[in-house]
Amino acid sequence: MLAYSVTNQDAEPFTYTITFTLVDDRGRAMSTHEETVASVGAGRTVRRTLEAVGYGGGGEPLGPEHVRIIDVKRVPSDEAPASAGSCPPSGLRLTADDGDAAMGLRVVGLHLENCGSRPYSLEGYPVLQLLDDELEPVDGIEILRGVGGIPMAGEGSGPPRPVTLRPGESAGATLAWRNTTQFGEAVTVPYVRVRAESGADPVVIAPNLDLGTTGELGVDPWKKETEEAATGSVRPQSS
């Protein structure tokens, strides 16, 4: 086991996601591991242990010298994605997947699960606000309705249609962008505040949008996940 600590120096509770990488004796990465430390209070320090650190070639447990912290993300606890198996008071669980990438195209899927007890209806696009490292708004990026304007992203899911989610059902939407860098300053957006629709409770995700100098992010409308499985969701294309 490896002990580590998280200190919240902000004035409100934050939830932290720490990404560790395990390296061999020559410093080569072997695997990565992600830990979430939820609701660390303002000015508080929380101590945890990294349980399954792994083993070296001789079967001995890896020590601290074989563990690196490669990324730390923090979001306000009241806007953090709900953990698996839990359901927010809204009855809607909004999360993002790990995404996909190829040939400069980046794709991240949003997932909206009705974990409540009543049907939920919506129509349209997720409402997005781009945020920097300090969780302040990022200006100058055009959010396109649909991913058809993003090269190599295909036609996307088409126009919005009404969606009704019964308890246990889910809908998906897609974020797509390119990391092309030409003239100008490259922009990276570490966080996105997402609402299922206008007025819905916000959830802050950390997709790390490496937008390059494109200045554009495409977003498809919500579709039932079963419909996406039947029609095919946006994925990077190699040609």
QUIRA-V945510 format. One record per run of one state. SS is the DSSP state (h for helix, s for strand, l for the rest). FROM is the first residue (numbers start at 1). TO is the last residue. If there is no record, write none. Layout:
SS_FROM_TO + SS_FROM_TO
//
This chain:
l_1_1 + s_2_7 + l_8_13 + s_14_23 + l_24_28 + s_29_40 + l_41_44 + s_45_50 + l_51_54 + s_55_55 + l_56_60 + s_61_61 + l_62_63 + h_64_66 + s_67_76 + h_77_79 + s_80_80 + l_81_91 + s_92_96 + l_97_99 + s_100_102 + l_103_104 + s_105_114 + l_115_119 + s_120_122 + l_123_124 + s_125_125 + l_126_126 + s_127_131 + l_132_136 + s_137_137 + l_138_141 + s_142_145 + l_146_162 + s_163_165 + l_166_169 + s_170_178 + l_179_186 + s_187_189 + l_190_190 + s_191_195 + l_196_202 + s_203_205 + l_206_208 + s_209_212 + l_213_215 + s_216_219 + l_220_220 + s_221_221 + l_222_222 + s_223_224 + h_225_231 + l_232_239
//
